[in-house]
Amino acid sequence: MRQQLNFSKKEYFGNFAINFLEKELAICIWY
């Protein structure tokens, strides 16, 4: 149970980081 929670937490922060980087890259490309 705890391992599953840690995995989903990593996945959540990983997706957040990817979305943030994609936004940063989009801003760099547009501006």
N, C-alpha and C positions, 0 to 999 in steps of 0.2 A: 504494500500500500504506500509506504513512504517513498520507495523507489519510483513508483508511478507518479507521485506528486512532484518529486524532484525533476523527473523527465519532462513533465508538462510545463513546469516552471522554466526549465532551460529552453524548451521549445517556444514558450511565450516570449521570453526575452530575446531569443534568437530572431523570431519573426519581427519583433519591435525594432531590433537593430537593423535588420534587412530593409524594413520599410523606411527607417530613418535615412539609411545610406542611399536608397533609391531616390528619396526626396532631395537629398543634398546633391546627388548627381544630376537630377532633373534641373535643379536651380542653376548648377554650374553650366549645364548645356544651354539653358534658355538665356542666362545672363552672361 
